[in-house]
Amino acid sequence: MADRTVVIVGAGPAGTRAAARLVAAGVRPIVIDEAVANGGQIYRRQPPQFRRPAKALYGFEAAKAEALHGTFETLRPSIDYRAQTLVWHIYDGEVHTLTGNQARRIRYDALILATGATDRIMPVPGWTLPGVYSLGGAQIALKAQACAIGSNVVFMGSGPLLYLVAYQYAKAGARVAAVLDTSTLAASIRAMPLLAARPGMLAKGLFYTAELHRHGVKIVRGVTPVAIEGTDEASGVVVRDASGGERRIACDAVGIGYGLRSETQLADLARCEFAFDTVAQQWLPVTDADGRASTPFVYLAGDGARVLGADAAEMAGQLAACAALRDLGAMVSDDEIRELREGLAPMARFRQGLETAFAWPARFAAGLPDEAVVCRCECITAGELRSVARDKGAPEVNRAKALSRLGMGRCQGRMCGLAGAEVLADALGVPVAEVGRLRGQGPVKPLPVNTEMAP
Ligand SMILES: Cc1cc2nc3c(=O)[nH]c(=O)nc-3n(C[C@H](O)[C@H](O)[C@H](O)COP(=O)(O)OP(=O)(O)OC[C@H]3O[C@@H](n4cnc5c(N)ncnc54)[C@H](O)[C@@H]3O)c2cc1C
């Protein structure tokens, strides 16, 4: 195995466990991550000069964070770790990377994509004002830099991160003006049998909610976002509550988000087949139970394949490495694979529970006013999208992109792609699966012009 080149993209929980399994089999994998340090999203490391203890940074997950960081440190001499390196393209069996301004091409025998997820955003008028962050962005400010996005913050959206980030802000001493949840209590109750698949996680969720109540934070469920107000920056949030009445909450910053979306652009560039996932309401790469994609010798693990959380990502990383090792001719026991597959089963049930409790609010796309910005990079409004659907006959998102520039900017549709598809589907009167997904294009993120090809 020592002569095989296995590339792993992502040094979060999935990528780290994949690397550990490959090293155990005698492979020296190349581990690439654009971040400054390993750890991924949940176990993101603080800058070296910061001294907060693990418990303060990771809460209940401190032991897991320390274990994962410890594993990575132990692996360091046995892996080729390339930090601050972006994989910007995959073509013809090669990964294209950029470190500083040094471009490289790496031919691989096997490729494991463990690229994680980002926030899922549904626009609301005013969401592009300064002072409005994604929930993930608000958490990164706190976790990485010990900064709050404001001193009187509204958190709005849905999903576990909504409550977790609000709790983390309250605990850190920021004033949380309100938690405005678009999902209903009835949906959470309906989801209980599925959420019970992971009682420990369920208990943590209940704990965060109880702590928010203890801090005196107002939690309103079943809201419909109307607008984020402000002239130069966000100064308030307007929602309609379940009774139809309007509420206005003053604040100096807003965190918004509706769960997560898998980061799938590299899988797309690797020419993996995709299918519409009715649970996640997203197009996802098709894999077998062990993470094998339709493209030979390409594997997917962690939230980049399906958002199942950090514990599942660790198992899926190991499983994907096992699959790659088997395909490359190494011996892997059936017992190891079976155990990992069994470990993942309750995670999938729990995810179904989360999607039931905190469903993606596709319906809000229909209610967006024409002047609301959907694609912030190119400043494309809901009205312009409706017009390319109705007046120019765009039948799917890639045609809508060509006609409107939706998703053509810096973020390449990562922020606006899902909501844009909902606006288009609503305008055309078809299910969202029918308007397809924005195809990934290299470079997946902006590159400097003055790159040099490394020897
Ligand atoms: C912003 C955010 C905050 C979260 N906070 C929590 C939390 O507090 N608690 C919790 O339980 N769960 C949280 N989650 C979910 C949790 O982080 C994930 O379930 C878990 O980290 C998944 O692990 P992973 O290895 O699949 O991906 P990640 O941990 O996301 O790691 C993926 C890695 O891939 C790298 N990468 C991606 N694309 C490229 C590329 N093109 N080139 C190079 N590198 C690339 C990224 O830099 C990243 O380090 C959060 C998720 C997000 C997005």
The ligand as an SDF file (V2000), in Angstrom:
LIG
                    3D

 53 58  0  0  0  0  0  0  0  0999 V2000
  -20.2850   26.5840   10.7490 C   0  0  0  0  0  0  0  0  0  0  0  0
  -20.6370   25.2720   11.3960 C   0  0  0  0  0  0  0  0  0  0  0  0
  -20.6870   25.1690   12.7680 C   0  0  0  0  0  0  0  0  0  0  0  0
  -20.9670   23.9440   13.3750 C   0  0  0  0  0  0  0  0  0  0  0  0
  -21.0100   23.8730   14.7260 N   0  0  0  0  0  0  0  0  0  0  0  0
  -21.3220   22.7070   15.3270 C   0  0  0  0  0  0  0  0  0  0  0  0
  -21.3650   22.5840   16.7320 C   0  0  0  0  0  0  0  0  0  0  0  0
  -21.0890   23.5340   17.4600 O   0  0  0  0  0  0  0  0  0  0  0  0
  -21.7080   21.4000   17.2740 N   0  0  0  0  0  0  0  0  0  0  0  0
  -21.9810   20.3060   16.5050 C   0  0  0  0  0  0  0  0  0  0  0  0
  -22.2920   19.2370   17.0160 O   0  0  0  0  0  0  0  0  0  0  0  0
  -21.9130   20.3830   15.1580 N   0  0  0  0  0  0  0  0  0  0  0  0
  -21.6010   21.5630   14.5670 C   0  0  0  0  0  0  0  0  0  0  0  0
  -21.5630   21.6200   13.2060 N   0  0  0  0  0  0  0  0  0  0  0  0
  -21.6660   20.3910   12.4390 C   0  0  0  0  0  0  0  0  0  0  0  0
  -20.3060   19.6780   12.5490 C   0  0  0  0  0  0  0  0  0  0  0  0
  -19.3060   20.6350   12.4050 O   0  0  0  0  0  0  0  0  0  0  0  0
  -20.1460   18.6260   11.5360 C   0  0  0  0  0  0  0  0  0  0  0  0
  -21.1400   17.6370   11.7340 O   0  0  0  0  0  0  0  0  0  0  0  0
  -18.7880   17.9410   11.5600 C   0  0  0  0  0  0  0  0  0  0  0  0
  -17.7500   18.8710   11.7010 O   0  0  0  0  0  0  0  0  0  0  0  0
  -18.6310   17.1780   10.2720 C   0  0  0  0  0  0  0  0  0  0  0  0
  -17.3220   16.7520   10.1220 O   0  0  0  0  0  0  0  0  0  0  0  0
  -16.6750   16.6420    8.6620 P   0  0  0  0  0  0  0  0  0  0  0  0
  -15.3200   16.0690    8.8630 O   0  0  0  0  0  0  0  0  0  0  0  0
  -17.6200   15.9500    7.7660 O   0  0  0  0  0  0  0  0  0  0  0  0
  -16.5960   18.1310    8.1240 O   0  0  0  0  0  0  0  0  0  0  0  0
  -15.8930   19.4570    8.7220 P   0  0  0  0  0  0  0  0  0  0  0  0
  -15.6170   19.3370   10.1620 O   0  0  0  0  0  0  0  0  0  0  0  0
  -16.7320   20.5860    8.2720 O   0  0  0  0  0  0  0  0  0  0  0  0
  -14.4920   19.4960    7.9520 O   0  0  0  0  0  0  0  0  0  0  0  0
  -14.4290   19.7260    6.5660 C   0  0  0  0  0  0  0  0  0  0  0  0
  -13.0760   20.3100    6.2580 C   0  0  0  0  0  0  0  0  0  0  0  0
  -12.9080   20.3410    4.8450 O   0  0  0  0  0  0  0  0  0  0  0  0
  -12.2090   21.4960    4.4900 C   0  0  0  0  0  0  0  0  0  0  0  0
  -12.5120   21.8150    3.0830 N   0  0  0  0  0  0  0  0  0  0  0  0
  -13.7400   21.9130    2.5240 C   0  0  0  0  0  0  0  0  0  0  0  0
  -13.6310   22.2060    1.2090 N   0  0  0  0  0  0  0  0  0  0  0  0
  -12.3050   22.2910    0.9450 C   0  0  0  0  0  0  0  0  0  0  0  0
  -11.5490   22.5780   -0.2370 C   0  0  0  0  0  0  0  0  0  0  0  0
  -12.1560   22.8250   -1.4110 N   0  0  0  0  0  0  0  0  0  0  0  0
  -10.2050   22.6170   -0.1490 N   0  0  0  0  0  0  0  0  0  0  0  0
   -9.5820   22.3650    1.0360 C   0  0  0  0  0  0  0  0  0  0  0  0
  -10.2430   22.0970    2.1910 N   0  0  0  0  0  0  0  0  0  0  0  0
  -11.5880   22.0450    2.1420 C   0  0  0  0  0  0  0  0  0  0  0  0
  -12.7110   22.5470    5.4630 C   0  0  0  0  0  0  0  0  0  0  0  0
  -11.7640   23.5940    5.6310 O   0  0  0  0  0  0  0  0  0  0  0  0
  -12.9340   21.7460    6.7460 C   0  0  0  0  0  0  0  0  0  0  0  0
  -11.8410   21.8380    7.6390 O   0  0  0  0  0  0  0  0  0  0  0  0
  -21.2410   22.8260   12.5890 C   0  0  0  0  0  0  0  0  0  0  0  0
  -21.1790   22.9290   11.2000 C   0  0  0  0  0  0  0  0  0  0  0  0
  -20.8870   24.1500   10.6020 C   0  0  0  0  0  0  0  0  0  0  0  0
  -20.8340   24.2290    9.0990 C   0  0  0  0  0  0  0  0  0  0  0  0
  1  2  1  0
  2  3  1  0
  2 52  2  0
  3  4  2  0
  4  5  1  0
  4 50  1  0
  5  6  2  0
  6  7  1  0
  6 13  1  0
  7  8  2  0
  7  9  1  0
  9 10  1  0
 10 11  2  0
 10 12  1  0
 12 13  2  0
 13 14  1  0
 14 15  1  0
 14 50  1  0
 15 16  1  0
 16 17  1  0
 16 18  1  0
 18 19  1  0
 18 20  1  0
 20 21  1  0
 20 22  1  0
 22 23  1  0
 23 24  1  0
 24 25  2  0
 24 26  1  0
 24 27  1  0
 27 28  1  0
 28 29  2  0
 28 30  1  0
 28 31  1  0
 31 32  1  0
 32 33  1  0
 33 34  1  0
 33 48  1  0
 34 35  1  0
 35 36  1  0
 35 46  1  0
 36 37  1  0
 36 45  1  0
 37 38  2  0
 38 39  1  0
 39 40  1  0
 39 45  2  0
 40 41  1  0
 40 42  2  0
 42 43  1  0
 43 44  2  0
 44 45  1  0
 46 47  1  0
 46 48  1  0
 48 49  1  0
 50 51  2  0
 51 52  1  0
 52 53  1  0
M  END
$$$$
